[in-house]
Amino acid sequence: MEPPRAPALRRLLPPLLLLMLPLPPRARAKYVRGNLSSKEDWVFLTRFCFLSDYGRLDFRFRYPEAKCCQNILLYFDDPSQWPAVYKAGDKDCLAKESVIRPENNQVINLTTQYAWSGCQVVSEAGTRYLSCSSGRSFRSVRERWWYIALSKCGGDGLQLEYEMVLTNGKSFWTRHFSADEFGILETDVTFLLIFILIFLLSCYFGYLLKGRQLLHTTYKMFMAAAGMEVLSLLFFCIYWGQYATDGIGNESLKILAKLLFSSSFLIFLLMLILLGKGFTVTRGRISHSGSVKLSVYMTLYTLTHVALLIYEAEFFDPGQVLYTYESPAGYGLIGLQVAAYVWFSYAVLVSLRHFPEKQPFYVPFFAAYTLWFFAVPVMALIANFGIPKWAREKIVNGIQLGIHLYAHGVFLIMTRPSAANKNFPYHVRTSQIASAGAPGPGGSQSADKAFPQHVYGNVTFISDSVPNFTELFSIPPPASCAGKQVEETAVAAAVAPRGRVVTVAEPGAVSPPPSSRFPKAADPSWDGPTPPYQPLVPQTAAPHTGFTEYFSMHTAGGTAPPV
């Protein structure tokens, strides 16, 4: 009988629906097509960051001749141009047109009188239309954001069918990309290859750790974060590759890549907090109150991330060049990041106070990830106030991926299973966590959370395939003991009466008392005096004469001291 597949389908359904979700085209697309009908007399259409010499706009416009005459207005990012007219409630249509400089050819009059517009009158189903097809090149002293608007001052509204292709050069890597997006595809491909290498190395190290029973939950979280980072970059590369081909791309694919990118970040952040609290390093479990706090915090962080993505997709004004963190949700994420660092610092200091022998791990761990915690807020502030808008997206993309690479690379180096690694955090095997975390006397939980004290060392990473030469210096138990026990068992079975079961005590078990101590039990006709009571003393196993295995742990309750 086949197992039910409904749970698996339910897990797969959200990403499939997300991929099939029909999203509206973004105004920032480099291939723009639409049908506009508005009662206003001035409307924003799209924007694009052109190169200084190779910018090109090719267009097709069509509207009823009765709606003549409409103008295409080309603004650039100078403070006296677009910032002065967009969302300026004190300026009407004529005032917004007045900032245009005619000598810069910033107006395309969609009439047959203006030769550069390429307009001609066509008839269709008894209706006369103005059909305009032409282009415009852009040259400036530097890369600039250009904003395209439609106007008809003093008219009865706007109506236009439009199709525009905005390009930078003819290369595959630049044609459909805005100047602020140059290099993003190449950067993502490069980091994808690097993160694939990191993920493969983490899987290899995980295989080695599993063989030594040191593959703990925190390392599995690191592997999951690295895997999600790889998937995120893969989807980003697919999106940008499709975008470079047709200038449109798949917006749903980009949203899925952002969700995976955020998931990788959240898993890694949770792993850092857990390691700071000593989970799988100095303790086998987190207290109930600590688990509740972590759950509340991570839920709040996740909801804020989702709110940021929704706010960016639905409420960001396409007429403005905005950064992800230029929103209430973005500022909330920065605050949560600072709060996470305070929690992380306190947890690390408490772990070091109780387990000073873990300094070789926690000191570099705290120093390295202090930089990581502050990198995100500093990057957001620099992006908002220190990077020009015409270069911000490509610079921020590289910095953000570099921060993620730094975080994953440092953790991979600090947890590599090598005898030369003095910073390796794990010393208790996964098979010992359950016994080490068993409730203490009376069911108390205070003494069961911490792992037993140990001498810090990493020489347990001697390969399992290498012979343990220390066994050559161990004195094994005499073989005659085992042979003698087998011989006695055979003799007892031979002389036992038919139907009687003969049992032999295992080594270390309590032997039954001799019959001389209880004569009446051995012979019911006994009438003599009963011997005085003697307490039973359990026999203990003979002490093992061999030396302890080099740097290994033999008991569940504690670790054997190193030789």
N, C-alpha and C positions, 0 to 999 in steps of 0.2 A: 504494500500500500504506500503510495507516494505521500510524503509529508505535505502539509498544507503550504501553499505558496502565497497566501494573502499577505502575511507580514512582510515578505520580501517585496511584493508589489507595492505595498504601502510605502516602503522606504524608498523605492525607486520613483514613485509617482511625483513627488515635489520637484526633483530636478528636471524630469521630463516635461512637466507642465511649465516650468520656468523657461525651458528652451523653446517651447512652442508658444509662449506668451506673445501675442502681437503687441509690440510696443510702438508708440508713435515715433516717427523719425525726429531725431534731434536736429535743432537748427544749425549745429556746428558741423553737420555732415558736409563733405566736400563735393558731393553730388546732391543737389537740392532740387526737389520738384514738388509742386503743390498747386492748389487752386485757392486763391484768396478772394474773399468777399467780405468787405467791412464797410461800416458806416463812417468810420474815421477818415481823416484826410491825410494822415501820416502814419505809416506802419513800418516796423522793423522786419527785415526778411532773414538775414543771416550774417555771419562774420567769418573772417578768414585772415590768417597771418601770412602775408606774402613776403617772399624774399625781396631783396633790394633790387634785383635785376631780372628775375625770371618769373615773376608773378603773372598769371593770366586768368582772365574771366571770359568764358564763352557762355552765351545765353540764348534762350528762345523765349520770347514773351508774346502773349496773345490776349487781346481783350476786345470787347465790342466797341465799334467806332463811336457809338452813342456815349461811351464813358470817356471819350477823349477830353483833355489830353493829360496823360500821366507821365511822371518823371521817375527815373531811377537815380537815387542820390548815393554818392560814394563818400563816406566819412572815414578819416583815419584817427589814430589814437592820440593826437595832440590835444592838450587840455582845452584849447579853444574850439575844438571840433566836436567829436562824439561825446566826451564827458560834459560838454556845455549844453547839449541839446537833449540827451536821453533822460527821460523821466524828469524833464524840467517843466513843472506845471505852470510856470509863469511865462512860457513861450508858446506861441501858437505856430501854425504850420509855416507862415511866412517868416517868422523869426528863426525857425529851425532851418529854413532854406537859405537864410541870409548869411550863415557862417560858411557856406560853401564858397570855394574860390574858383571862379570860372576859368582863370588862367591854368588851373591844374586839371581841367577836363573832368571835373567831379560830377557832372550832370549828364545823364543820358536821356534826352527828350524822346519819348516813344511816339513820334509822329513821322509822317513822310517828309516833312520839311527838314528834319535833321538827318543828314546823309549818313552819319556814323552809327545811327541806330539800326539801319538795315530794315526799316519798316516798309510794309506794303499792304494795300487793302485787298482782302480776300472775301469772297462771299460763300456762305455755307448755310443751306436750308433757309434761304431768304434773308439771312442776317449778315451784315457787313462787319468784318473784324479787321483789326490792325494786327498783323503778324510781323514780329521783329526778330531778326536772327543776326547776331554779330558777335563781337568780342571786344575786349579792352585789356591792354597790358599795363602792368603796374611797375613803376620804378621809383625808388626813394633812396635816401642816404643810408638807411638801415632797414632791418626787418621791422615791419609795422603791422599792427592789427588794422584791418579795413572792415567797415561796417556798411552793409547795403540796406537801404530803406526805399520805400515807395511813397510817393506823395502826389496829391492833387488838391492844392489849396483852393478853398472856396467852392469846391465841387459837391456833388451829392453822394460821396462815398467812393470806395475803390473796388475794382473787380479785375483780377489778373490771373491768367494761367502762366506759370513760370517754370523754367527748367534751366539750372545753372550748373556749370562745371568749373570748379576753382582749383587751379593746379599751380605747382611750383616745379618748373622744369619738366623733363621727359623721362627721368630715371625712375625705375621701379621703387627705389627707396625714398624718393622725394615727391613724385608727381602729385599724389592725392593728399600728401601730408601737409598740414599747416607747419609754418616755420618753427613754431614752438614744440612741434612733435618730432622734429628731425632726430633720428638716432634712437627713438624709442624701440622700434622693432629690432634693430641690431643689438641694443642693450638687453632686451628681454631674451633674445636668442642666446646671447653670451651667458647671462645668469642662469638660464635654463640648463645649459650644459654643465655649469659649475654645480648647481643644486642637484642635478642627476648624479654627479660624482659624489657629492656629500651624502645623498640618500643611499647610494650603493655601499659606500664605506660604513655608514651607520648600520646597514643590514648585515654587513660582514662582521663588524664589531659585535652586533647583537647575537650573531651566530656563535661567536667565540664566548660571549658572556653566558649564553644559554648552556653551552657545554660545561661551564664551570658553575652553573646554578647562581649566576649573578645578574641575570636579565630582569631587572626590577621594573616596576610600573613607571617610574619617572623616565627611564631610558626608552620604554615603549612609547611614552608620550612624545619624546623627542623624535623618534622615528616617524610617528604619525604627523607631527608638525612639518618635518622635512618632506614627507610624501605629499602633503597638501600643498606645500610651497611649489613642488614640481608640477602638480596638476594645475595650479593657478597660473604659473608661467606658461605652461603648455597651451592653456585656453587663451591667454593673452596673445601668445604668438600666432595662434590660429586666427584670432580676431584681427590683429594688425596685418597679417598676411592677406586676409580677405579684403580688408580695408584698402591696402595698397593696390589691390587688383581692380576693385570697382568703385572705390571712394565712398562706400556705404557701410560695409561690415555688418555684423550681426550683433545688435545691441544686447540681446539676451545672453549671448555668449560672453560678452564683456561683464555683465552683471554677475554671471556665474563665477567668472574668474575672480571678481572682487570679493564674492562671498567666500571662496576658498582661501583667498589671501587673508581675509579677516579671521577665518577659522584657524589657520595656521598660527597667526599672531596670538590668538586667545589661548590656544593649547600651550604654546610656548610660555606665555605669561603665567598660566596656571602651574606649569611645571616648575618655573623659577620660584614661585611662592612656596610650593610644596617642598622643594629642596631647601629653601631658606628655613622652613620650619623643621627640617631634619627628616622628613618622610623618606623612607628607604635608605637613609644615611645614618641617623642616630635613633630612629624609632620606626616601629612597624605599623603604626596606625596614627591617625589624627584624632584628637579628642572630639567629642560630640559638638561642643560649642564651636571649636575651630572648623569643623565640617559645615556647620550652619553658616558661619560667617563667610567661608569660602563660597558656598552655594549662592548666598545673597549677592556677594560682590560680583561673581562671574555672571550671574543672571543680569545684574544691572549693567555690567560692561557689554554683554552681548546685545541687550536691548538698545543700548546707546549706539552701538555699531550699526545695528539694523536701521535705527532712526536716522543715522548719518547717511546711509545709502539711499533711503527713501527721500530724505530731504534733498540730497544732491540730484536725484533723478526727477523729482516732481517740482521742487520749489526754487532751484537755482535759475536765475534769470539768464537766458541765452544771450541777452544783449550786453552782458557784463562778463569779464574774464575773472572767474572766481576760482579759488582753491578749495579743496575738500574741507579744510578746517575753518574756512570762513563761514561758519554757521553755529548756531547754539549747540547742536550736537557735537560739532568739532571741538568747541571749547569745553564741553562736558567731558569728552574723551581725554583731553589734556589734563583736566582736573583729576580724573580717575587714574591716569597714569602716575601722577605725582602721589596720590594716595597709595597706590600699589607699591611705589618705591619706599614710602615710609613704613608700610607693613613689612615689606621685604627686609629692610634694614633692621627693624626690631627683631624679626624672626631669626636672622643670621646672628645677631649679637647674643640672643638667648641661647641659641645652639652652641655658639663658641664658649659661652660661660659654663655650660654644663658639660661640654665635650671639648676641652682645649686640645686634645690630641688630633682633632679634625682641622686644625689650623692650616695644614698643607693644602687642603681643599678649599675651605671657606674663605681664606684671605684673598687668594687670586680670584675666586668665584665672585666675591662681593665687589672687588675692585673693577673687574671686567664688566659686570652687568650694571654697576652704577653708571658707567658711561652709556650703556644701552638704554637704561631707563630715561636718562635726560636727553638722549639723542632725538627722540620723537618730538617732545615739546620744543626743543631748540630748532629742529628742522621746520616745524610749523611756523614758528615766529620768523625765521629767516625767509621762508617762502612767502609769507604774507607781507613782509615789509622790506626785505633786502634783495629780492630777485626781480628783475624786470619781467613784466607780464608776457612779453613776446618771447621769453626764453624759459619761463618758469616750469612748464610741464615736463620738459625733457630733463631739466636739472633735478627737479624733485623726484622724478622716477628713478634716476640713477642713484641719488642719495638714499632713497627709501630701500631699494634693493640692496645697496651696500650695507645698510644697517642690519637688514635681515641676514645677509651673508656673514657679517661679523658675529652676530649672536649664535648662529648655527655652527660656524667654524670654531669659535672658542669652546663651545660645549663639546664638540666632537673631539677636539684635542685634549680637553681636560678629562674625558672619560674613555680615552683609548685604552684598551686592555693590553698594556705593555709593562714589562718589568721595570722599564726606565721611567715610567710615569709616576712621579711622586705626588701627584694631585688626585689620584683616583679615589672617588668618594665611597665606593661600596666595599664592605668587608663581611657582611652577613649574607649567607646564601639564601636563595628564595625558599629552599626547603626548610629553613630554620626560622623563618619569620613567624609561622603559625605557632610553633612551640615557644619562641621567644616572646610572643605577644599573648600567651595564655594568661587568664586572670590570676592575680596573686591570691594569697591566703584570704579566705573570707569573701572572695569575689571582688576584691578591690581592683581598681583600674589605674591606680597611681603608679604602681611599679611595673606595669606590663607594657607601657608605651615605649620605653627606651630599650635599645639594644644593649647587650652586655658590654662592659668596658673592654677595651682591647688595646693591643699595641699596634699602632698604625704601621701598615706594611703593604706592599704590593707585589711581593715575590710569589704570591699564590698564582701568578700568571705564568709559571713555568708550564710549558706546553704539556698537555695530557699525553701526547705521544712520546715524550721523553721519559725514559725509565727513572724511577725514584731510587737513586743510588743510596739514599739514607736507609733504605730497607736492608742494605747489606750489613749495616751496623746494628740491626735489631736482633734480639734473641727471641726466637719464636718459642711458643710453649712446647714442651716435650711431646713428641709424637706417640710415646708409649701410653700417655693418658687416654687418648682417644682409642688406641688399639685395645687397651685393657677394658674400657667400658664396653666396647663391642663384644669382646670375648665373654665378659660376665653376663651380658644380655643373652647370648646364645646358650650358655650353660644353664641359666635359670629357666629358659624356655624349654630346655630338654628334660630337666628333672621335674617340672611342674606337672601336677596331675591333670588328666584330661578334663577340659571344661573350665579350668581356672585361668583367669587373665593375669598375666605378669606385666607389671608396670615398672619402668625404670625412671628414676628421678633425673631431670635435666641438670646440667651443671649450674650451681648457684641456687637451686631450689631448696626449700626447707625439708630436711629428711624426717621421716616419721620416728617417733620415740622408740627405743628398744623395748622388747617385751619384758625385760627384767625390771623395768620401772613400773609396769602394770601387770603383775603376775596373775591376778584374778581374771583379767581380760584374756590372757593367753591360755589359762587353765581354769575352767569353772569350778573344779573340785578343790581349789586352793583355799586352806583355812588358816594360813599363817598371817602374821601382821602385815599391814599395808605400809610400803615405804613412804617416807615423808615426801611432801610435794616439792618438786623442783621445777622452776620456770623453764620454759622452752627458749632456747637461744638459737635464732636462725643462723644457719651456716652461711658464711659469706664466701663469695667466689675468690679463688686464689688470685692475688694481685698479678697483673700482667707484667712480665719481666722485660718486655721489649720497650724501646724508646718510643716516644710519641712521634707520630708522622710529622714531618717537617712542615711548619706553618699551616697546620690544618686544624679544623674544629671537629671534635668528636661528640660533644654533648649538645642537647637541645637547649639546656638552661644556661649555657655559657660557652666561652671559647677556651680552648686549650692554650696555655701560655706558649709562646714561641720558644724553640730550642736555642 
